[in-house]
């Protein structure tokens, strides 16, 4: 069922009627075929089903991944928390993306993150390592010798050590969780690039919004899937109190990292312009923040 944005946001509860915003966007491809939406939002009880539905509505995983590709699926695995605390990306969303990559012929799918807490515990407690291994994905801990200094065309950062396996992959799928963050207000897609940064990441805290955009200028994900199965509304990024968690059973998918993050902000009652790195990313041409200019599809699965 296709929902209006108002029904989708307020529902994330109940659904009154079916509606699609596609009719407002009569864009056609060269052969008259309707172009995929810019963003797809899907709500439903099964993380696997809504993830698949979102990707299918964007044109299917074959649009993004080619046979023989080495793919990095980059979740947030930063914290020693089980999934119900909404500190890390939902493991079923991650494993579904890994499985879909293999279904269209990916050679290898790698999953990793430079965690904040103990890596072994984060990978275990998040449920991501087990879920990814079950579908044939390659799970690895980040190795300090695999960072390489990269020149950046940025304002705050002129260079920074970044993880080689993310840089050298044929395709990168960014799959963050949407959550509160004490420093950046929200942690969304562009914030998730901190998991491929080496060195002492505390150095960027003084100019964190500019620094995140500097990384985003060179990290161009093939696809972004924002996990909103559960969102952490307070005491992020680690959380720890279930009263701070809101169940939304939703994913947001697109190819524009600014647009995905701008929509993610609305799930917290905010605008993209309220989030420093989203606003700056828009201003510097990383992506589009104005949701009224986008073709957005709302679905229930």
C-alpha positions in Angstrom: 0.0 0.0 0.0 1.3 3.5 -0.9 1.0 6.1 1.8 1.0 9.9 1.8 3.9 11.5 3.7 1.5 12.8 6.4 -0.1 9.4 6.8 3.3 7.7 6.8 4.8 9.9 9.5 1.7 10.1 11.7 1.1 6.4 11.1 4.2 5.0 11.4 1.0 4.0 13.4 -2.3 3.8 11.4 -3.1 4.0 7.8 -6.2 5.7 6.6 -5.9 5.7 2.8 -3.6 4.8 -0.1 -1.9 7.6 -2.0 1.2 8.1 -4.1 3.1 11.2 -4.7 4.4 9.8 -8.0 1.7 11.7 -10.0 3.4 14.9 -9.1 6.6 13.8 -10.7 5.9 12.9 -14.3 9.6 12.4 -15.1 10.2 9.9 -17.9 13.4 8.3 -19.1 14.6 8.4 -22.7 12.4 5.5 -23.7 9.3 6.8 -21.9 9.8 4.6 -18.9 9.1 6.3 -15.5 12.3 7.1 -13.6 12.8 5.6 -10.2 12.0 7.8 -7.2 14.7 9.8 -5.5 13.7 8.4 -2.1 11.7 5.4 -1.0 10.3 5.0 2.5 8.8 1.6 3.5 7.1 0.7 6.7 6.2 -2.8 7.9 6.8 -5.4 10.5 9.6 -7.3 8.7 13.0 -5.6 8.4 13.9 -8.0 5.5 10.7 -7.4 3.6 10.8 -3.6 3.9 14.5 -3.5 2.9 13.8 -5.6 -0.2 10.8 -3.5 -1.1 12.7 -0.3 -0.8 15.5 -1.5 -3.1 13.1 -3.0 -5.6 11.3 0.3 -5.8 14.6 2.1 -6.6 15.1 -0.2 -9.6 16.3 -3.4 -7.9 19.8 -4.3 -6.6 20.9 -5.0 -10.1 20.8 -1.2 -10.7 23.5 -0.8 -8.1 25.6 -3.9 -8.1 27.2 -5.6 -11.1 28.3 -9.2 -11.4 31.8 -9.7 -10.0 31.7 -6.5 -7.8 33.5 -6.4 -4.5 31.0 -4.6 -2.3 31.4 -3.0 1.1 28.2 -2.8 3.2 29.0 -0.3 5.9 26.7 -0.4 9.0 27.1 1.3 12.3 28.5 -1.3 14.7 30.1 1.2 17.1 28.6 0.2 20.4 28.3 -2.8 22.8 24.5 -2.8 22.6 21.9 -5.4 21.5 19.5 -4.3 18.7 16.6 -3.3 20.9 18.7 -0.3 22.2 19.0 1.3 18.7 22.7 2.1 19.0 23.8 0.0 16.0 22.3 -0.8 12.6 19.6 -3.4 12.6 21.3 -6.8 11.8 18.4 -8.0 9.5 18.6 -4.9 7.4 22.3 -5.4 7.0 22.1 -9.1 6.2 19.3 -8.5 3.7 21.5 -6.1 1.8 24.4 -8.5 1.8 22.2 -11.3 0.5 20.7 -9.1 -2.2 24.2 -8.2 -3.4 25.1 -11.9 -3.8 21.8 -12.5 -5.6 22.8 -10.2 -8.4 26.3 -11.7 -8.7 28.6 -9.8 -6.3 31.9 -11.5 -6.0 32.4 -10.6 -2.3 30.5 -8.5 0.2 32.5 -7.1 3.1 31.1 -5.8 6.4 33.1 -3.9 9.0 33.2 -0.8 11.2 35.8 1.0 13.3 33.9 0.6 16.6 34.0 3.0 19.6 33.6 0.2 22.2 35.4 -3.1 22.2 35.2 -4.5 18.6 34.6 -8.1 19.6 31.7 -7.2 21.9 30.2 -4.7 19.5 30.2 -7.2 16.6 28.7 -9.9 18.8 26.1 -7.8 20.8 24.9 -6.0 17.7 23.9 -9.3 16.1 25.4 -8.1 12.9 28.4 -10.5 12.7 26.2 -13.5 13.1 23.5 -12.3 10.7 26.0 -11.4 8.0 28.0 -14.6 8.2 24.7 -16.6 7.9 24.2 -15.2 4.4 27.8 -15.6 3.3 29.1 -12.1 4.0 32.7 -11.5 5.0 32.9 -9.9 8.5 36.2 -8.5 9.6 37.6 -6.3 12.3 39.2 -3.0 11.2 43.0 -3.4 11.0 45.0 -0.3 11.9 47.5 -1.0 9.1 44.8 -0.8 6.5 44.3 3.0 6.8 45.8 5.2 4.1 46.3 9.0 4.1 43.9 10.5 1.6 44.0 14.1 0.3 40.6 15.8 0.8 39.1 18.7 -1.2 37.7 20.0 2.0 37.6 23.1 4.3 38.3 21.5 7.7 40.3 18.5 6.6 43.0 18.6 3.9 43.9 14.9 4.5 42.9 12.0 6.8 43.6 8.3 7.0 40.7 6.3 5.6 40.1 2.6 5.4 41.6 1.0 2.3 38.9 -1.6 1.9 36.2 1.0 1.7 38.3 3.1 -0.8 39.1 0.1 -3.0 35.7 -1.6 -3.1 33.8 -1.5 -6.4 30.7 -0.4 -4.6 29.9 0.9 -1.2 26.4 0.7 0.4 26.1 3.0 3.4 23.6 1.5 6.0 23.5 3.7 9.1 20.9 3.8 11.9 19.0 7.0 12.6 19.7 8.1 16.2 20.2 11.0 18.5 23.7 12.3 18.9 25.0 14.6 21.6 27.5 16.4 19.3 25.8 16.5 15.9 22.2 16.4 17.2 21.5 13.3 14.9 23.7 10.5 13.6 22.6 9.6 10.1 24.3 8.6 6.8 27.2 11.1 6.5 27.9 10.7 10.2 28.4 7.0 9.5 31.6 7.7 7.6 33.4 8.1 10.9 33.6 4.3 10.9 36.1 4.3 8.0 38.2 7.1 9.6 41.6 6.2 11.2 43.6 8.3 13.6 42.3 10.1 16.6 38.7 11.0 15.6 38.4 13.3 18.6 40.4 15.8 16.6 37.5 16.6 14.3 35.0 17.4 17.1 35.7 21.1 17.0 34.6 21.2 13.4 32.7 18.0 13.1 30.1 19.1 10.6 32.6 20.5 8.2 34.8 17.4 8.7 32.0 15.0 7.9 31.1 16.8 4.7 34.8 16.8 3.7 34.8 13.0 3.9 31.4 12.9 2.1 33.0 14.9 -0.8 35.0 11.8 -1.8 32.9 9.0 -0.3 30.2 8.5 -2.9 28.0 5.6 -1.8 26.2 3.6 -4.5 23.2 3.3 -2.3 22.2 4.6 1.2 19.7 2.7 3.3 18.8 4.4 6.6 17.7 2.0 9.3 14.7 3.4 11.2 13.4 0.0 12.5 14.1 1.5 15.9 15.4 5.1 16.4 17.2 6.4 19.4 15.5 9.7 20.4 17.7 10.7 23.3 21.1 10.0 25.0 22.8 9.0 21.8 24.9 7.8 20.3 25.2 4.9 22.7 21.9 5.0 24.5 21.2 2.4 27.1 17.6 3.1 28.2 14.8 1.5 26.3 12.5 4.5 27.1 14.7 6.5 24.6 13.9 4.0 21.8 11.0 4.5 19.4 9.9 1.6 17.2 9.2 2.9 13.6 9.6 -0.3 11.5 10.8 1.9 8.6 13.7 2.1 6.1 14.6 5.1 4.0 16.6 4.4 0.8 18.1 6.5 -1.9 21.3 7.5 -3.8 21.7 11.0 -2.5 23.2 11.0 1.0 22.1 14.6 1.8 18.5 13.8 0.8 18.4 10.6 2.8 19.8 12.4 5.8 17.4 15.3 5.3 14.4 13.0 5.4 15.8 11.1 8.3 15.8 14.4 10.3 12.0 14.7 9.8 11.5 11.4 11.7 12.7 13.3 14.8 10.5 16.4 14.1 13.4 18.3 12.6 14.4 19.6 9.2 17.5 18.8 7.2 18.7 22.4 7.8 18.6 21.7 11.6 21.5 19.3 11.1 24.8 21.0 10.5 26.4 18.5 8.1 23.2 18.1 6.1 22.9 21.8 5.6 26.5 22.2 4.7 26.5 19.2 2.4 23.6 20.8 0.5 25.4 24.1 0.3 28.6 22.4 -1.1 26.7 20.3 -3.6 27.0 16.9 -2.0 23.3 16.5 -2.5 19.8 18.0 -2.3 18.3 19.0 1.1 15.0 20.4 -0.2 12.6 17.5 0.0 9.9 19.4 -2.0 12.2 19.0 -5.1 12.4 15.2 -4.8 10.3 12.4 -6.0 9.4 10.5 -2.9 7.5 7.2 -2.7 5.9 6.0 0.6 5.0 2.3 0.9 3.7 -0.2 3.4 5.0 -3.8 3.0 
